[in-house]
Amino acid sequence: MLYKLVSLGRTMNLPSPDFLTAFSMAALTAFTVSWVMWALGKHYWKQGMSWAVISTLLYAFAYISFLLQNILEWFVIPVISKLFISFAIATFTVALERFCQSTQWNRDCAVILIPIFATLTLAISCLPQNIAWFNMLQSVITVLQTIYTILVLFRMRSRTPGTGWLLVSGGALIHLATILPLMFIAARPNPEFTIQASTQDILAMWAICLILFLKMVVMSFGFLIMLRDRQAAIEEDKARLDYLTQLPNRATLVEAIREATLQASKQLTPLSLMVIDIDHFKKFNDEYGHLAGDRVIQVVAQILRQQCREMDLAARYGGEEFILLLPHTTLDEAHILAERLCHHVRSIMVDLDGTRQLNITISVGVHCCIPTQNSTWESLVAVADEAMYLAKQRGRDRVVLSNSLT
């Protein structure tokens, strides 16, 4: 239908598709998008946003070059436009690497300089005589750049939450599919193109220009969404952690115990729980101050983090108390771990101010059971807590198992 309309327009001398207007609007939009990205993403400037903004600005200058290419018959302008495109793709790839907290400058320089040098080499070899070969071979460079960008995107997928990655990856794949045919097409928009080209060629070039423009917008905002999604995930994680120890907080612990209890009751597997309390903690606070008490809590938390298995969960329950959740763990296995924790805490000296050191110990209550569907997290913690208080009564710095309560 669109083909017939353009053909009819030519027959009736109606206005034909205007590449000058299209490239002018595309350049203006690219400048606007770069400003919006800066305004909304300046908090993420060192996380790749600076490179993404530069990439969008380079696309804007590339569209200006395409605009001039349609006005001036100067063979240098196609080279400049291709350099802007290669530079824009490369800087966006560097933005993705910065998003991944990667700062390998040697690699980044190679990502930027190799396609630029390749484009300049093609220009010296082909121009001004073989503009068609230059256009097609430079499209090969763009294809290779885009493939590398896609590889970077797929490598980062496992640690990139949200829909922003999908937008950026979708844009990159569309870009690849759009420019692949250009490796076999010599024609590009220029002063003679709209006069000499067939209606089908004009429509095809219009479609390519439109798709590449939309791709630029989608990938730019997709990258901004990636950054905002990651920041939201970080804030959510922070809300689940105890500020002092950076261990999971009580709310996270309760949720984990409920989930582990449900799974253990379904699978009929043992679930162990430890309640850990720092001995004489009030004395540390009274004699050395609350900052010293905070330091003691942090040291114990660090030991718990180091000694836990990957499937375990160590959390701060409140004050000087910690809880260790041990799925698929028998009483004997939990007992061994508890004794190891006591040994590690006992053997460490807490440095307060460089001149004073403290010996600390912990009391541990251990409970193990195969939960039923009626088991609650409160009941499991209560039994382990009772065992911990018995350890206190027996002299502290020891482990008491819940089966010794009866």
Beta strands, then each sheet from edge to edge (+ up, - down):
strand 1: 271-278
strand 2: 313-318
strand 3: 321-327
strand 4: 349-351
strand 5: 357-359
strand 6: 362-369
strand 7: 399-401
sheet 1: 2+ 3- 1+ 6- 7-
sheet 2: 4+ 5-
end
